[in-house]
Amino acid sequence: MNLFSRNAVSVTDAATALENGGRLIDVRTAAEWKQGRAVGAEHYPLDTLANRMGRLDGATVYVICRSGNRSGRAAAMLRRAGIDAKNIRGGMLSWQRHQLPVAAAGSNRRISKNKRGRR
């Protein structure tokens, strides 16, 4: 088991954790973010994450990117800084495949159905 998989969670487990107070950090580029994001996500592009880590104390941080690779690196970096961070396996591709809520950038307006029936 490698470092990324040991500290990774499924999108459904992450969605449940977010409903219970976890934070979702999206490390994708601005262009990717504009295409849509998980409802409740905060945008911390990977190239700015090191300078913004001080804002991430407290609850477990769930990190997402397009496929799970960049978010795996980001979660590892956060853990090295003492932040409880989990990588979301499969990233936004998996999030959308599981029909979890997606919003347009800059809003919480949903642009996809939520299969789970929750916000």
C-alpha positions as CSV (number, residue, x, y, z in Angstrom):
1,M,0.0,0.0,0.0
2,N,1.5,3.3,-1.0
3,L,1.3,6.7,0.8
4,F,-1.4,7.9,-1.5
5,S,-3.8,5.0,-1.1
6,R,-3.2,4.7,2.7
7,N,-4.5,8.2,3.2
8,A,-7.3,8.1,0.5
9,V,-11.0,8.0,0.8
10,S,-13.8,7.3,-1.7
11,V,-15.9,10.1,-3.1
12,T,-18.9,8.8,-1.2
13,D,-17.0,8.6,2.1
14,A,-15.7,12.2,1.4
15,A,-19.2,13.5,0.7
16,T,-20.5,12.0,4.0
17,A,-17.6,13.5,5.9
18,L,-18.2,16.9,4.3
19,E,-21.8,16.8,5.5
20,N,-20.4,16.3,9.0
21,G,-18.0,19.4,9.0
22,G,-15.0,18.3,6.9
23,R,-13.5,20.8,4.4
24,L,-13.1,20.1,0.7
25,I,-10.1,21.7,-1.0
26,D,-10.0,21.6,-4.8
27,V,-6.4,21.9,-6.1
28,R,-7.2,22.1,-9.8
29,T,-6.3,24.9,-12.1
30,A,-8.5,28.0,-12.5
31,A,-9.6,26.7,-15.9
32,E,-10.7,23.4,-14.4
33,W,-12.4,25.1,-11.5
34,K,-14.4,27.2,-13.9
35,Q,-15.8,24.1,-15.6
36,G,-17.6,23.1,-12.4
37,R,-16.7,22.0,-8.9
38,A,-18.0,19.9,-6.0
39,V,-20.6,21.8,-4.0
40,G,-18.9,23.3,-0.9
41,A,-15.4,23.1,-2.3
42,E,-12.8,25.8,-1.6
43,H,-10.3,26.6,-4.4
44,Y,-6.7,26.3,-3.4
45,P,-4.8,25.7,-6.7
46,L,-1.9,23.4,-6.2
47,D,0.7,26.0,-7.1
48,T,-0.6,28.3,-4.3
49,L,-1.3,25.6,-1.6
50,A,2.1,26.0,0.2
51,N,1.4,29.7,0.8
52,R,-2.1,29.1,2.0
53,M,-1.7,26.1,4.4
54,G,-2.1,28.3,7.5
55,R,-5.8,28.7,6.6
56,L,-6.4,24.9,6.9
57,D,-6.2,24.2,10.6
58,G,-9.0,22.4,12.4
59,A,-11.2,19.7,10.7
60,T,-9.9,17.0,8.4
61,V,-9.2,18.4,4.9
62,Y,-10.4,16.4,1.9
63,V,-8.4,17.2,-1.2
64,I,-9.7,16.7,-4.7
65,C,-8.4,17.3,-8.2
66,R,-9.4,16.0,-11.6
67,S,-8.3,12.3,-11.2
68,G,-6.7,12.0,-7.7
69,N,-3.0,12.4,-8.7
70,R,-2.4,16.1,-7.9
71,S,-4.6,15.8,-4.8
72,G,-2.6,12.9,-3.6
73,R,0.6,15.0,-3.7
74,A,-1.2,17.9,-2.1
75,A,-2.6,15.8,0.7
76,A,0.8,14.4,1.4
77,M,2.3,17.9,1.5
78,L,-0.5,19.0,4.0
79,R,0.1,15.9,6.2
80,R,3.9,16.8,6.3
81,A,2.8,20.2,7.6
82,G,0.7,18.6,10.4
83,I,-2.7,18.9,8.7
84,D,-5.0,15.9,8.7
85,A,-5.5,15.6,5.0
86,K,-7.2,12.8,2.9
87,N,-6.9,12.4,-0.8
88,I,-10.2,11.7,-2.7
89,R,-9.7,8.7,-4.9
90,G,-10.7,9.3,-8.5
91,G,-11.1,13.0,-8.1
92,M,-13.8,15.0,-9.9
93,L,-14.1,12.3,-12.5
94,S,-15.3,9.9,-9.8
95,W,-17.3,12.6,-8.0
96,Q,-19.3,13.2,-11.2
97,R,-19.5,9.5,-12.1
98,H,-21.2,9.0,-8.7
99,Q,-23.5,11.9,-9.4
100,L,-22.5,13.9,-6.3
101,P,-23.5,17.6,-6.3
102,V,-21.6,19.8,-8.7
103,A,-21.9,23.6,-8.9
104,A,-20.9,26.3,-11.3
105,A,-17.8,28.1,-10.3
106,G,-18.4,31.0,-8.0
107,S,-21.8,29.7,-6.8
108,N,-23.4,26.9,-4.9
109,R,-26.0,26.5,-7.7
110,R,-26.1,22.9,-8.7
111,I,-25.5,22.0,-12.3
112,S,-25.9,18.2,-11.8
113,K,-28.3,16.0,-10.0
114,N,-27.5,14.6,-6.6
115,K,-28.1,10.9,-6.7
116,R,-28.0,10.7,-2.9
117,G,-30.8,13.2,-2.5
118,R,-28.8,15.4,-0.2
119,R,-27.2,18.8,-0.6
